[in-house]
Structures are given as C-alpha cells and as structure tokens.
C-alpha cells in the first residue's frame, strides 16, 4: 500500500505551542492506518520575507510551493498557490516532472472544486473523498492535529490525485495557510 492506494490517510501537523506560533513553514506527514509513514509535505523553499506575514496570521494569503515526497525521498506531487485575497485562490497540482495534473479552487460556500489541466470541471472534493478535519491526537509523544482522508474507491486518475493533494494541503487549499 502506498500514498495513492491507501484506503485512508492520517495527515498530521505538529501543534506544539512553539511550533504552532513560531513556525512559518508548511509541514505535514501522512500515515496509513497502521502508522506507516507514506509521505511528507514541505515547503520547497522557506517562506523568506513572507515568514513575517505568515506569523502575523495572514498565512492563507501568502504563496506556497509544496513538495510531496515519499519515504524514500522521491517527489510524488507538487502543490503550488500564489498570493490570494479573501482565501479563494487557485491551487495547482503537478506531477514530479512539473506536468500539471489539475487545479483546486475554494468557492465562497467553502466547497473545493477540481478541474483538469484544460479547465474542465472534475467535481468537488467531497465527490472524490470523505474528509475529517482537526482531531487532536498524539504521535511519538507530540500533540498533532490529525485530518483523515478517505479517497473514494471510484475516484481515479486526476480526480484521485487532486483529492489526495487537497487532503494533504487542506489548510493551504482552504485559505488557512500553514497554521493548524
């Protein structure tokens, strides 16, 4: 079982006091239900001067360039977002070679809509996966915010990749940025 075939992903972000307040970089880890690490999601580069903006509570408006890497270090996906206002920006997803898989946009009603690289609609996040946000749990003695993603078995191709990317980078896609 791997990141793209697991029936459930436990997506965790450290929420210790120091890391929650002072952290300006995006960092989540994805595990299967047995606790095996499936992927890490990190900023490809640090936020630089935008770190101050992220720390001041405006993390959702800043650009992100995230790498989804497998435990062996290979990159599996790229997730990117430019500056946004009102939290409704376009988030692009690409394969490791930079070829676009599709896009995600959060609509005002909170729905996350998917489109293929040509802009054709692929449905909403909820059409392709079930998602639970914000459970507080412990991993290796540390408090984490755990989101759980259950990709629907019938979700295949770009829609499945977009659903997994939306779960992995939910706080970025939903406009919250790197904060749990």
VEXDREN-818699 format. One record per residue (C-alpha): x negated, z, y negated; residue in three letters. Coordinates in steps of 0.2 Angstrom, whole numbers, padded with zeros to 4 digits, always signed. Example, Ala and Ser with C-alpha at 12.3 -4.5 7.8 and 13.67 -1.06 7.14 Angstrom:
BEGIN
-0062+0039+0022ALA -0068+0036+0005SER 
***
This chain:
BEGIN
+0000+0000+0000UNK -0006-0004-0017UNK -0001-0004-0036UNK +0010-0019-0034UNK +0018-0015-0017UNK +0021+0004-0018UNK +0039+0009-0017UNK +0036+0022-0031UNK +0023+0025-0044UNK +0020+0043-0051UNK +0012+0039-0068UNK +0004+0054-0076UNK -0004+0058-0093UNK -0013+0075-0096UNK -0004+0085-0108UNK -0015+0100-0110UNK -0015+0106-0128UNK -0032+0100-0134UNK -0029+0083-0126UNK -0012+0081-0132UNK -0016+0085-0150UNK -0033+0078-0152UNK -0033+0063-0141UNK -0031+0046-0149UNK -0034+0035-0134UNK -0022+0030-0121UNK -0025+0036-0104UNK -0013+0037-0089UNK -0016+0037-0070UNK -0004+0030-0057UNK -0002+0038-0039UNK +0008+0034-0024UNK +0020+0047-0017UNK +0006+0054-0006UNK -0005+0057-0021UNK -0017+0042-0018UNK -0024+0035-0035UNK -0018+0017-0037UNK -0023+0013-0055UNK -0030+0019-0071UNK -0024+0013-0088UNK -0035+0015-0103UNK -0039+0008-0120UNK -0051-0007-0118UNK -0060-0001-0133UNK -0057+0015-0143UNK -0045+0015-0157UNK -0059+0016-0170UNK -0052+0020-0188UNK -0035+0019-0181UNK -0038+0035-0172UNK -0033+0045-0188UNK -0017+0036-0189UNK -0013+0039-0171UNK -0017+0058-0173UNK -0006+0059-0188UNK +0009+0055-0177UNK +0010+0036-0180UNK +0003+0031-0164UNK +0018+0020-0160UNK +0014+0008-0174UNK -0004+0005-0170UNK -0011-0009-0159UNK -0016-0006-0141UNK -0027-0016-0129UNK -0025-0008-0112UNK -0034-0012-0096UNK -0025-0008-0079UNK -0039-0005-0067UNK -0038-0002-0048UNK -0048+0012-0040UNK -0062+0000-0035UNK -0064-0004-0054UNK -0056-0022-0053UNK -0045-0025-0068UNK -0027-0029-0062UNK -0017-0032-0078UNK -0020-0032-0097UNK -0007-0024-0109UNK -0008-0028-0127UNK +0003-0024-0143UNK -0001-0027-0161UNK +0004-0017-0176UNK +0023-0013-0176UNK +0035-0006-0188UNK +0051+0003-0183UNK +0044+0004-0165UNK +0051-0013-0159UNK +0035-0023-0157UNK +0031-0037-0144UNK +0020-0031-0129UNK +0011-0044-0120UNK +0005-0043-0102UNK -0008-0054-0094UNK -0017-0056-0078UNK -0036-0051-0077UNK -0041-0068-0082UNK -0031-0067-0098UNK -0016-0079-0092UNK +0000-0072-0099UNK +0012-0065-0087UNK +0026-0062-0099UNK +0031-0051-0114UNK +0042-0035-0116UNK +0051-0030-0132UNK +0061-0014-0135UNK +0078-0018-0143UNK +0086-0006-0156UNK +0098+0001-0142UNK +0082+0007-0133UNK +0083-0007-0119UNK +0066-0015-0115UNK +0069-0034-0112UNK +0057-0045-0102UNK +0053-0064-0105UNK +0042-0076-0096UNK +0027-0084-0105UNK +0039-0098-0111UNK +0050-0085-0119UNK +0064-0087-0106UNK +0073-0070-0103UNK +0070-0061-0086UNK +0082-0047-0089UNK +0079-0029-0094UNK +0068-0016-0087UNK +0082-0007-0079UNK +0087-0023-0070UNK +0070-0023-0061UNK +0066-0004-0059UNK +0073+0013-0059UNK +0063+0025-0071UNK +0062+0044-0074UNK +0053+0050-0089UNK +0045+0066-0094UNK +0044+0078-0079UNK +0031+0091-0082UNK +0020+0093-0066UNK +0003+0099-0061UNK -0011+0088-0054UNK -0028+0096-0049UNK -0023+0112-0059UNK -0019+0102-0075UNK -0002+0100-0083UNK +0003+0082-0084UNK +0018+0073-0090UNK +0024+0063-0075UNK +0035+0047-0076UNK +0041+0040-0060UNK +0044+0021-0057UNK +0054+0014-0043UNK +0052-0005-0043UNK +0067-0013-0035UNK +0063-0022-0019UNK +0071-0038-0025UNK +0061-0039-0041UNK +0047-0051-0038UNK +0034-0062-0047UNK +0033-0060-0066UNK +0048-0048-0067UNK +0040-0036-0055UNK +0023-0036-0064UNK +0032-0033-0081UNK +0042-0019-0073UNK +0026-0011-0067UNK +0017-0014-0084UNK +0032-0006-0093UNK +0031+0009-0082UNK +0013+0011-0084UNK +0013+0009-0103UNK +0030+0016-0106UNK +0025+0026-0121UNK +0017+0011-0129UNK +0032-0001-0125UNK +0045+0012-0131UNK +0036+0014-0148UNK +0029+0032-0145UNK +0010+0026-0143UNK -0002+0037-0134UNK +0007+0054-0136UNK +0016+0062-0121UNK 
***
